[in-house]
Amino acid sequence: MDLSTPATKSDIAETRADLLHDIVETRAELVQVKADLLQNLADARADILKWTIGVIVAAVAISTVIVIGAMLALIRVVGHQ
């Protein structure tokens, strides 16, 4: 493009059309990125929930085993006296 000559209406219209096209593409990309981020967030929440439930179940199981073990030990100690 020669900068020594003034822009014509067609040059301005072409530039405007190019800019509008770029804006539409950028908006579409942003919508896709937002959807991807929301999906990743939902996946992360699901993973955190699974881990939390797993840890709670493991803690309950360990506590149950400890309580039963303590009761059996107490029965042995009390039963021998």
C-alpha positions in Angstrom: 0.0 0.0 0.0 1.4 3.4 -0.9 1.2 5.8 2.0 1.7 8.9 -0.1 -1.8 8.7 -1.6 -4.9 9.3 0.5 -7.1 6.3 1.2 -10.1 5.8 -1.0 -13.6 4.9 0.2 -13.0 1.4 -1.1 -9.8 1.1 0.9 -11.5 2.2 4.0 -14.4 -0.2 3.4 -12.0 -3.1 2.7 -10.1 -2.3 5.9 -13.3 -2.1 7.9 -14.5 -5.5 6.5 -11.2 -7.1 7.4 -11.4 -5.7 10.9 -15.0 -6.8 11.4 -14.0 -10.3 10.1 -11.1 -10.4 12.6 -13.5 -9.3 15.4 -16.0 -12.1 14.6 -13.2 -14.7 14.5 -11.7 -13.4 17.8 -15.1 -13.6 19.5 -15.7 -17.1 18.2 -12.3 -18.2 19.5 -13.1 -16.5 22.9 -16.4 -18.4 23.1 -14.5 -21.7 22.4 -11.8 -20.9 25.0 -14.5 -20.1 27.6 -16.3 -23.4 26.9 -13.0 -25.3 27.2 -12.2 -23.6 30.5 -15.7 -24.3 31.9 -15.3 -28.0 30.9 -11.9 -28.2 32.5 -13.3 -26.6 35.7 -16.2 -29.1 35.7 -13.7 -32.0 35.3 -11.5 -30.6 38.1 -14.5 -30.3 40.4 -15.5 -33.9 39.6 -12.0 -35.1 40.4 -11.8 -33.2 43.6 -15.2 -34.7 44.7 -14.1 -38.2 43.9 -10.9 -37.7 45.9 -12.8 -36.2 48.8 -15.2 -39.1 48.9 -12.4 -41.6 48.6 -10.5 -40.0 51.5 -13.6 -39.9 53.7 -14.4 -43.6 53.0 -10.7 -44.6 53.7 -10.8 -42.6 57.0 -14.0 -44.3 58.0 -12.6 -47.7 57.1 -9.4 -47.1 59.0 -11.3 -45.8 62.1 -13.6 -48.8 62.0 -10.6 -51.2 61.9 -9.0 -49.4 64.8 -12.1 -49.4 66.9 -12.7 -53.1 66.3 -9.1 -53.9 67.0 -9.2 -52.0 70.3 -12.4 -53.7 71.3 -10.9 -57.2 70.6 -7.8 -56.2 72.5 -10.0 -55.0 75.4 -12.0 -58.3 75.3 -8.8 -60.3 75.5 -7.4 -58.3 78.4 -10.7 -58.3 80.3 -11.4 -62.0 79.5 -8.1 -63.2 81.0 -8.7 -61.6 84.5 
